[in-house]
Amino acid sequence: MFFVEYGEAFRILRDLMPLSAAGNGQFVLVSGALGGGKTRLLHEFWKSASEHDALVLWAAGSRAEQGLPMGVVDQLIHHADLPNDLTDGISRLIGRSFQEFSAPAFDSPAELPALREICQMLLELCTERHVVICVDDLQFVDPASLQVLLYLQHRMRSRRLLVILSEWEYPWVAQPPCRAEVTRQPHLRIQLKLMTEEKIRSLLATITDPSTTAWLARRLHHLSGGNPTLVNALVEDLQLATEHEGAPGPGGGKRFGRAVVTCLHRWEPQMFDVACGIAVLGEHASPSRLSRLLDLDVAQVGHSIEVLTRAGLVRADRLGSCEVASVILAGMSAEERSAMHLGAAGLLYDAGEDAADVAAHLLAAARADGDWAPRVLSEAAERALGKGDSTTALSCLGLALDAADDTDQRRVVLRQLFKLTLQTNPTAALSFLSLLREALRAGRLVDRDVVSLVRLLVSRGDADGAVSVMEDAMTSGIALGQEARLELELTFRRWYGAACPPFLTSDSLRAWYTKASDIGAPRLDTGQIFARVWVRGGDEESAEAAEQVLRQSRLGVRPLETMSAAILALAYGGRCDRALSWCDELIEHFGDRGATACLAEMQAVRADVCLRSGDSDAAIELAQNAVTLLRNEGWGLLVGYPLSVLIEANLELGRVREAVDNAARPIPEAMLETAVGVRYAHALGRLAMASGRITEALDYFHACRHRLDVWNVQMGGPVPLPASTAEALLIRGDRTGAREVLQDWLEQPACRDGRTAGMALRLLAATAEQDERVRLLLRAVDRLRAAGDSVELLRAERELQHTYDGVGQRFEPGDDMRPGRPERVPDPAGSNSVGDLEELSEAELRVARLAAMGRSNRDISRELWITVSTVEQHLTRVYRKLRISGRSKLSKLFAPMAMCGPQ
């Protein structure tokens, strides 16, 4: 037996031509795998033999004609140009003896004279010419024709006859008796093998660039498994791609797809079904599972797998390439594909396979039957989220919601789906409102769900909807726990700058909102501490509270609004480095989970922190990324936040045209009625001022002030309106008006923040005479240096240098010329010297100063908006750092401060 590739097989057959032509009859049996090139080999050899004056008789077995007696013999005599009397004679014999040829079996050809006569007539042809008989697909040849071939085999040794038969390569299949007799007689056996990568490379050498030939050969071998039919189809696709696109493509095209499907359909009927089952089950395919999935005998399945393996289509019970799998799946109808995926999901679930694998089949089926399906889909959604695949997670939960029959199960899935949709596409979350409202009225939601609903509606400008949700919650007996109460308060502060929004007018609803139950871990001071940040900026206490909140966010118990408020509290408290560090951690977290909306908002927060710390370039890049990541409708009313940062940051760098471009972006009108709108309007006022439109700028600032006065709130931290107003008045030449605005602002709580106070002092210096201007600018430099605002500090230092230049003095940036802090004074008792006041933090310094003025701890607590406990802790640290015993020593230490005014 010869185990050779196509080219070598052709040479073997060609070498048999002169032997058989010389009267040495040859009988050849060619076998090969599915798509192995048997038919092509016979066709090519038939053409070659015809060119060498041989009389070629051609026939092919057919599954459809296998029951037609003498069907192949009839093909043989009508295929070639035979004498009419011979053709007519054989046709009459077939017709006259049709019933005998239809018998189920033959004991011997001698029992049928007609068969012997037909064979003799064919053998007589060999006396006149060299005859070549080619019969393809021996496995489908009818029994009577097989008897003729067997008769010829017995009597051809001294004839000018070459008989070539091709058949499928059947593993472990019992042969029919007649075919067994054919193979028992002397014959030459050729078995075609698959093409190697080297053979494919030599085939490509004439049609591809030498630099890509090796890579393409590897690629084609991977796609085809070396199957000659598929290789030829791939080469044809390659040639077409090269002709039309100028470069070869990396995958199979239409011809490859047709070749795969055609090969599978030419074989036994279950072959395509088994291939489909393998394509659907993928790495989970096995004979037993395929048997259950397809309702076939395990032996049948095993036989089909062996055929596909020998054909190079299957390797280790899996399809050799994903391209072949895709072609096979595409060859199924949508209904067949869905049903098979659904069956596969059930098989894998019963086998205890991973939830993600089961869910993948349910998603492919677009159906989920069985009470276990919603639970599996929910688990798979969590797995997908852990890998950052929010798209798959959303698909799993959506299908789980459709499949859930149990009320409790449906509620759990709905809450999961709503929460995830909020993180990825808040606009899409609106589609779940009706279902959630229904669950709310039935009392099947919890307080945190109510907060999420209110937060979504408020962010879309639907205040009436938010009120309706809270009324439903109150009617259903849902009480707000401490955590939910804090989250709702921070939501209202974000949008309206106050704990109680203007649309919350119902007394009963206000009472429900303000009276938190004991549900959840209490956070008694957090809301108040964060509220101070809005009014006067951050401090050490707000920074510490923010750190605690953010550490808890790692456990997944904090919503994004709370984390954003905490990060901004850190930034306003002078800890921009920590704020940026938390931003980076959360950006990475949201990016890994595919939470697009959360990622975009956190990038906007980081941009805001960068702007505050003086890195305007980074602020622009981050804010632009945030705006691009979500479409306007995805942002809702919050789109004004990154746009404000973009406008302000571009103005900081003098890029007025870019700021104008960002101001031209569309915004929802309802945004202007919110705190986000106030900041946006303030940014537009700054833009008008930078463009020389001072009256328009003042109109913007006055409108912002009016909005805040109506709400009775202050936003000194994020929106320094007095500074902008004073700056506009100074540009217009109204120094008196600017001074009044700034002096009033310096008396407000907002100016206890180092950055804000420094900004106010710098601007106030522009309204003062020479001597006072130096003192004010020195204080501004002191406060801004402590706050870490490099941009504002640089402005103050430049103005101070300019002032010194006017009187012939020199100021070096960075000099420690801060009269706002007293020098050390000796201890009156004559003991060791006291500690350095430079060691005190801003918060400790404020508490120590008030204590030195004789204020009680409770008075200090009220004035600074901190707890009595915090005052006591600050004083304890002050005494330790200054090495003093109590309050009596503080008054002398802080006496020099009285000469410099309040800080």
Secondary structure, 3 states (H helix, E strand, C coil): CEEECHHHHHHHHHHHHHHHHCCCCEEEEEEECCCCCHHHHHHHHHHHHHHCCCEEEEEECCCCCCCCCCHHHHHHHHHCCCCHHHHHHHHHHHHHCHHHHCCCCCCCHHHCHHHHHHHHHHHHHHHHCCEEEEEECHHHCCHHHHHHHHHHHHCCCCCCEEEEEEEECCCCCCCCHHHHHHHHCCCEEEEECCCCHHHHHHHHCCCCCHHHHHHHHHHHHHHHCCCHHHHHHHHHHHHHHHHHHCCCCCCCCHHHHHHHHHHHHHCCHHHHHHHHHHHHHHHHCCHHHHHHHHCCCHHHHHHHHHHHHHCCCEECCEECCHHHHHHHHHCCCHHHHHHHHHHHHHHHHHCCCCHHHHHHHHHHHCCCCCCCHHHHHHHHHHHHHHCCCHHHHHHHHHHHHHHCCCHHHHHHHHHHHHHHHHHHCHHHHHHHHHHHHHHHHCCCCCHHHHHHHHHHHHHCCCHHHHHHHHHHHHHCCCCCCHHHHHHHHHHHHHHHCCCCCCCCCCHHHHHHHHCCCCCCCCCCCHHHHHHHHHHHCCCHHHHHHHHHHHHHHCCCCCCHHHHHHHHHHHHHCCCHHHHHHHHHHHHHHHHHHCCHHHHHHHHHHHHHHHHHCCCHHHHHHHHHHHHHHCCHHHHHHHHHHHHHHHHHHHHHCCCHHHHHHHHCCCCCHHHHHCHHHHHHHHHHHHHHHHCCCHHHHHHHHHHHHHHHHHHCCCCCCCCCHHHHHHHHHHHHCCHHHHHHHHHHHHCCHHHHCHHHHHHHHHHHHCCCCHHHHHHHHHHHHHHHHHHCCHHHHHHHHHHHHHHHHHCCCCCCCCCCCCCCCCCCCCCCCCCCCCCCHHHCCHHHHHHHHHHHCCCCHHHHHHHHCCCHHHHHHHHHHHHHHHCCCCHHHHHHHCHHHHHHCCC
